[in-house]
Amino acid sequence: MFSDEELQRYRRHIILRDVGGTGQQKLKQARILVIGAGGLGSPALLYLAAAGIGTIGIIDDDTVSLSNLQRQVVHMTSAVGMPKVESAARTLQALNPHVKLELHPVRLTAANALDIISQYDLVADGCDNFATRFLVNDACYLAARPLVSAAVAQFEGQISTFRAFETDAEGQPLPSYRCLLPEAPPPGMVPSCEEAGVLGALTGVVGAMQAMEVIKEILGLGDSLAGKIMLYDALSASTTILQLPWNPDNPLNGRHPVITDLSAHQ
């Protein structure tokens, strides 16, 4: 049930015909893990907390630096030098004290990924490197947890939802991240944001979209991005949604899978 303060706080949700009190209760009961309290994680965390997600886990082993603040809006200048999970928690607690926060000030690894991810209903990945994206994708598949994955570079972003442990209406497996990229590109082939730069507001747009997709998955609203990928171009102010087909040759949930655990990520 909701307190009088919660009813007032979430009133704009509750009066929505497709949300209502039942939907808000679903948000309150949800347990969401956000991977990375950086450029994408910051707006996603803020909107998920504001929306009344009951429990939010935050995993990040980094500390706040001054160069983060151009885009990582969950952190204040006074937090420079502080662990990002603690800085984010301080902001989120001030925003919505009704949200329970679970902090994981560690790097996600093959040794801890399944244990951590299995504690949550859904994962939002906003990490900034391919190694972690593949680890998260594989762990979410093995743990049967939906994954909303987002990435940005310079002036462009992308978002997709992966439910690769499920099948479509025809009984065909839904795609995983490995249907988009079978394996990580060689180191140095794709420049990082640190090397190539990124427009700060872009991470806000894409991170907010990511939070929206998480909320849609919890509530079962609208069209899921499972089996699709949304591309956002900030310079042309355009979005494109492409179908992402299942690749029967992909090594995770293809016809002949070779990835059955996380040992390849050691």
Backbone hydrogen bonds, N-H to C=O, Kabsch-Sander energy under -0.5 kcal/mol:
donor,donor_aa,acceptor,acceptor_aa,energy
7,L,3,S,-2.4
8,Q,4,D,-1.8
9,R,5,E,-2.8
10,Y,6,E,-2.7
11,R,8,Q,-1.0
13,H,10,Y,-1.1
14,I,10,Y,-2.6
15,I,11,R,-2.1
16,L,13,H,-1.7
19,V,16,L,-1.6
20,G,13,H,-1.1
20,G,16,L,-1.2
23,G,19,V,-2.3
24,Q,20,G,-2.2
25,Q,21,G,-1.9
26,K,22,T,-1.6
27,L,23,G,-2.0
28,K,24,Q,-2.2
29,Q,25,Q,-1.8
30,A,26,K,-0.9
30,A,27,L,-0.6
32,I,30,A,-0.5
32,I,55,T,-2.6
33,L,122,L,-2.3
34,V,32,I,-0.5
34,V,57,G,-3.1
35,I,33,L,-0.6
35,I,124,A,-2.8
36,G,34,V,-0.8
36,G,59,I,-2.4
42,S,38,G,-2.5
44,A,40,L,-1.8
45,L,41,G,-3.2
46,L,42,S,-2.2
47,Y,43,P,-2.4
48,L,44,A,-2.4
49,A,45,L,-2.6
50,A,46,L,-2.4
51,A,47,Y,-1.8
52,G,48,L,-0.6
52,G,49,A,-1.2
53,I,48,L,-2.1
54,G,27,L,-2.3
55,T,30,A,-2.1
56,I,100,K,-2.7
57,G,32,I,-3.2
58,I,102,E,-2.5
59,I,34,V,-2.0
60,D,104,H,-1.7
64,V,82,M,-2.7
68,N,65,S,-1.6
69,L,65,S,-0.6
69,L,66,L,-1.0
71,R,68,N,-2.0
72,Q,68,N,-2.7
73,V,71,R,-1.6
75,H,72,Q,-1.8
79,A,76,M,-1.9
80,V,77,T,-1.6
81,G,64,V,-3.2
82,M,79,A,-2.9
84,K,62,D,-2.7
87,S,83,P,-2.4
88,A,84,K,-3.0
89,A,85,V,-2.1
90,R,86,E,-2.1
91,T,87,S,-1.8
92,L,88,A,-2.8
93,Q,89,A,-2.6
94,A,90,R,-1.5
95,L,91,T,-1.8
96,N,92,L,-3.0
99,V,96,N,-1.5
100,K,54,G,-2.8
102,E,56,I,-2.4
103,L,101,L,-0.5
104,H,58,I,-2.9
106,V,104,H,-2.0
113,A,109,T,-2.3
116,I,112,N,-2.4
117,I,113,A,-2.8
118,S,114,L,-2.1
119,Q,116,I,-1.4
120,Y,117,I,-1.9
121,D,31,R,-2.8
122,L,31,R,-1.2
123,V,146,P,-2.4
124,A,33,L,-3.1
125,D,123,V,-0.6
125,D,148,V,-2.2
126,G,35,I,-2.3
126,G,124,A,-0.6
133,R,129,N,-1.7
134,F,130,F,-2.5
135,L,131,A,-1.9
136,V,132,T,-3.0
137,N,133,R,-2.5
138,D,134,F,-2.5
139,A,135,L,-2.6
140,C,136,V,-2.8
141,Y,137,N,-1.9
142,L,138,D,-2.4
143,A,139,A,-2.4
144,A,140,C,-0.6
144,A,141,Y,-0.9
145,R,140,C,-2.7
147,L,162,F,-2.1
148,V,123,V,-2.9
149,S,147,L,-0.7
149,S,160,S,-2.8
150,A,125,D,-2.1
151,A,158,Q,-2.0
153,A,156,E,-2.7
154,Q,197,G,-1.3
155,F,153,A,-0.9
156,E,153,A,-2.6
157,G,232,Y,-2.4
158,Q,151,A,-2.4
159,I,230,M,-2.0
160,S,149,S,-2.2
161,T,225,L,-1.0
162,F,147,L,-3.5
163,R,161,T,-0.5
166,E,163,R,-2.3
168,D,172,Q,-3.0
171,G,168,D,-2.0
174,L,166,E,-2.5
179,C,176,S,-2.0
180,L,176,S,-0.7
180,L,177,Y,-0.9
181,L,177,Y,-2.6
189,M,186,P,-2.1
196,A,192,S,-3.1
197,G,193,C,-2.3
199,L,154,Q,-2.4
202,L,199,L,-0.9
203,T,199,L,-1.0
203,T,200,G,-0.7
204,G,200,G,-1.0
205,V,201,A,-2.2
206,V,202,L,-2.6
207,G,203,T,-2.5
208,A,204,G,-2.0
209,M,205,V,-2.1
210,Q,206,V,-2.4
211,A,207,G,-2.1
212,M,208,A,-2.2
213,E,209,M,-2.2
214,V,210,Q,-2.1
215,I,211,A,-2.5
216,K,212,M,-2.4
217,E,213,E,-2.1
218,I,214,V,-2.1
219,L,215,I,-2.4
220,G,216,K,-1.9
221,L,216,K,-1.7
224,S,222,G,-0.5
227,G,161,T,-0.8
228,K,225,L,-2.2
229,I,242,L,-2.3
230,M,159,I,-3.1
231,L,229,I,-0.5
231,L,240,T,-3.5
232,Y,157,G,-2.9
233,D,238,S,-2.8
234,A,155,F,-2.6
234,A,232,Y,-0.6
237,A,233,D,-0.7
238,S,233,D,-1.9
240,T,231,L,-2.5
242,L,229,I,-2.7
242,L,240,T,-0.6
244,L,227,G,-2.9
250,N,247,N,-2.3
254,G,250,N,-1.0
255,R,248,P,-2.9
256,H,248,P,-0.6
258,V,251,P,-1.9
259,I,251,P,-2.2
260,T,258,V,-0.8
265,H,262,L,-1.8
266,Q,263,S,-1.5
